[in-house]
Amino acid sequence: MRNSYVNNNIKVNEFDALIKITVEMSKYLYPYIREILKSKEDIKENSIIWSDFNKRFIELIKERFNVDSMRVKKLLNQTENGEIIIKYLLILSFCISNQGYQKLKNFLYDFLI
């Protein structure tokens, strides 16, 4: 899905390292993740937080991913992406536990298969 012209497979140790980095970053960003999820629950009071996050998410997708891919188009679709974004944020919020690394690794392996 990346906007890259090199089609290399990632090595297992690189994959594990990326998971570890993601888990550590989710621990660091947990208060922000909670605030975003909370703003989605109460959209009338906190719509600015959700809107800002959603806007930035879409900008990053357009910048870094292949926008011609059907998966990426689904992420960019404003009417469909809210549920996907919430799912990803919940997964990241679950990564802050002691078993966060294993939880994220299992989720990603299930996603890839």
C-alpha positions in Angstrom: 0.0 0.0 0.0 3.0 2.3 0.4 3.8 4.8 -2.3 7.1 3.0 -3.2 8.6 1.7 -6.3 10.7 -0.9 -4.6 8.9 -4.1 -3.8 11.0 -5.6 -1.0 9.8 -8.0 1.6 10.4 -6.9 5.2 12.7 -9.2 7.2 11.3 -10.8 10.4 13.7 -8.9 12.7 12.8 -5.6 11.0 9.1 -6.4 11.4 9.7 -7.1 15.2 11.6 -3.9 15.5 8.8 -1.9 13.9 6.3 -3.5 16.3 8.5 -2.6 19.3 8.8 1.0 18.1 5.0 1.2 17.5 4.3 -0.1 21.0 6.6 2.3 22.6 5.2 5.2 20.7 1.6 4.2 21.6 2.6 4.3 25.2 4.0 7.8 24.7 0.9 8.9 22.7 -1.7 7.2 24.9 -3.2 10.4 26.4 -3.6 11.8 22.9 -5.2 8.6 21.6 -7.6 8.6 24.5 -8.5 12.2 23.8 -9.2 11.4 20.1 -11.4 8.4 21.0 -13.2 10.5 23.6 -13.8 13.3 21.1 -15.4 10.8 18.7 -17.8 9.6 21.4 -19.0 13.2 22.1 -18.6 14.7 18.6 -20.7 17.8 19.4 -18.4 19.1 22.2 -15.1 17.8 20.9 -15.5 17.9 17.1 -12.3 20.0 16.7 -10.0 17.2 18.0 -11.6 14.5 15.9 -11.6 16.7 12.8 -8.0 17.8 13.2 -6.9 14.2 13.7 -8.9 12.9 10.8 -7.6 15.7 8.5 -4.0 14.9 9.5 -4.6 11.2 9.0 -5.8 11.7 5.5 -2.9 14.1 4.7 -0.4 11.4 5.8 -2.2 8.7 3.8 -2.1 10.8 0.6 1.5 11.8 1.2 2.9 8.3 1.9 0.6 5.7 0.3 -0.3 4.8 -3.2 -3.7 6.6 -3.6 -4.6 4.4 -6.6 -4.8 1.3 -4.4 -8.4 0.2 -3.5 -7.4 -0.3 0.2 -6.0 3.2 0.3 -9.1 4.7 -1.4 -11.2 3.1 1.3 -9.1 4.8 4.0 -9.5 8.1 2.2 -13.3 7.8 2.0 -14.6 10.1 4.7 -17.8 8.2 5.1 -16.1 4.8 5.6 -12.8 5.7 7.3 -14.2 6.7 10.7 -14.7 3.1 11.8 -11.3 2.0 10.5 -9.5 4.8 12.3 -11.3 4.0 15.5 -10.3 0.4 15.2 -6.6 1.3 14.7 -6.7 3.7 17.6 -8.2 1.1 19.8 -5.5 -1.4 18.8 -2.8 1.2 19.6 -4.4 1.9 22.9 -4.4 -1.8 23.8 -0.6 -1.8 23.1 0.3 0.1 26.2 -0.2 -3.0 28.4 2.6 -5.3 29.4 1.6 -7.7 26.6 1.2 -4.9 24.1 4.0 -6.2 21.9 2.5 -9.6 21.6 -1.0 -8.2 21.1 0.1 -6.0 18.2 2.2 -8.7 16.7 -0.7 -11.2 16.8 -3.0 -8.6 15.2 -0.6 -7.8 12.4 0.0 -11.5 11.7 -3.7 -12.1 11.5 -4.1 -9.0 9.2 -1.3 -10.3 6.8 -2.7 -13.8 6.5 
